[in-house]
Structure formats: C-alpha cells, structure tokens
C-alpha cells in the first residue's frame, strides 16, 4: 500500500525528530505549513514547553500583502524578534518533513535576518 504525501512527510518528520532535540538554551524551531498559513514555534523538548511562537495569522503579518513566501519571511523575522526578547540566540531548525525550499526556506532566511543562529 502506497503512502500519501502526508504519510511520507510524517515518516520523514519522525526520522528527523529522532536526531533533533531542543533545550532551553538551544530550542528547536518547529515549522508547520498549511496551504494558506505558516506557523513556527521555539520548543524546549526537555521541559516540553513552547518558548516562543509566531504565525502568519498575527495582526501585523496578516495585514501584509504579498506572496506566501514573502509572508513566511515576515513570520521568521517576527519569531526572531520574540526570541531575542527572551534571550534566545541559537536554535535548531526542524523542517518537520517539508522540503527545504519555498516558504520553509523563506522562513529560515527571515529568522536568520532577525538574528537567530542555526
């Protein structure tokens, strides 16, 4: 039985999660991408706590017009600003099984522009 695209992504996601762990000093940046929105969280896996989050549904970002990849860049910059306020500079990037191109790459580039180090 063949897996759907979602099933393949989940298998890849689990394979990635075996190797990547976030801590309070170096949290994991987890990305979720839907057809219209993009969400990102900085997660401390040791204490099972979300330290910071940003999404394309936030007021400042939702009012911005442009392509989805441009909005993803804004989300990355927003998350970087929130992390900077909380004293987080280093992170581990978790693409959650998505290919590293398009919106996922734009989000990562925006987070780097905001000052986060991967």
C-alpha positions in Angstrom: 0.0 0.0 0.0 1.5 3.3 -1.1 1.7 6.2 1.4 0.1 9.5 0.7 2.2 12.7 0.6 1.1 13.4 4.2 2.1 9.9 5.3 5.6 10.3 3.7 6.0 13.6 5.4 5.1 12.2 8.8 7.7 9.4 8.3 10.4 11.9 7.4 9.3 14.1 10.3 9.7 11.2 12.8 13.1 10.3 11.4 14.3 14.0 11.8 12.9 14.2 15.4 15.0 11.2 16.5 18.1 13.3 16.0 17.0 16.8 16.8 16.3 17.8 20.4 15.6 21.3 21.7 16.8 22.6 25.1 16.1 25.9 27.0 19.5 27.3 25.7 19.1 26.0 22.1 15.4 25.4 21.3 14.0 23.5 18.3 12.3 25.7 15.7 9.4 23.6 14.5 7.6 24.6 11.3 4.0 23.8 10.3 2.9 24.8 6.8 -0.7 24.7 5.6 -2.0 25.7 2.2 -2.6 29.3 3.2 -0.8 29.8 6.6 2.6 29.1 8.1 3.4 28.7 11.8 6.6 28.3 13.8 7.4 27.6 17.4 10.6 27.5 19.5 10.3 24.4 21.7 12.2 23.2 24.7 11.9 19.4 24.4 13.5 18.7 27.7 10.8 20.5 29.7 8.1 20.1 27.0 7.4 23.9 26.8 6.9 26.3 23.9 9.2 29.2 24.5 8.1 31.4 21.6 5.8 31.3 18.6 4.8 33.2 15.5 2.4 32.7 12.7 1.0 34.3 9.6 -2.3 34.9 11.4 -0.8 37.6 13.7 -2.3 41.1 13.1 0.9 42.7 11.9 1.7 39.9 9.5 -1.9 39.1 8.4 -2.3 42.7 7.2 0.8 42.4 4.9 0.1 41.7 1.3 2.4 39.7 -1.0 3.3 36.2 -1.9 3.2 33.4 0.6 7.0 33.1 0.7 7.3 36.9 1.5 4.8 36.4 4.4 6.9 33.5 5.6 9.9 35.7 5.7 8.0 38.2 7.9 7.0 35.3 10.2 10.7 34.3 10.6 11.7 37.9 11.4 8.8 38.1 13.9 9.9 34.9 15.7 13.5 36.1 15.8 12.3 39.3 17.5 10.3 37.4 20.1 13.3 35.0 20.7 15.7 38.0 21.1 13.4 39.5 23.7 13.6 36.2 25.7 17.4 35.9 25.3 17.4 33.1 22.8 20.1 33.4 20.0 20.9 29.8 19.0 18.3 27.4 17.7 18.0 24.0 15.9 15.9 24.2 12.8 13.2 21.4 12.4 11.6 21.5 8.9 9.0 18.9 10.0 9.4 16.8 6.9 8.8 19.6 4.5 11.4 20.1 1.7 13.8 23.0 2.5 12.7 25.3 -0.3 9.9 27.8 -0.9 8.1 29.0 2.2 10.2 26.9 4.6 13.4 28.3 3.3 12.0 31.9 3.3 11.0 31.4 7.0 14.5 30.2 7.9 16.1 33.1 6.0 13.8 35.6 7.8 14.8 34.1 11.1 18.5 34.4 10.2 18.0 38.0 9.1 16.3 38.7 12.5 19.5 37.5 14.3 18.9 33.8 15.1 21.8 31.4 14.6 21.2 27.9 13.3 
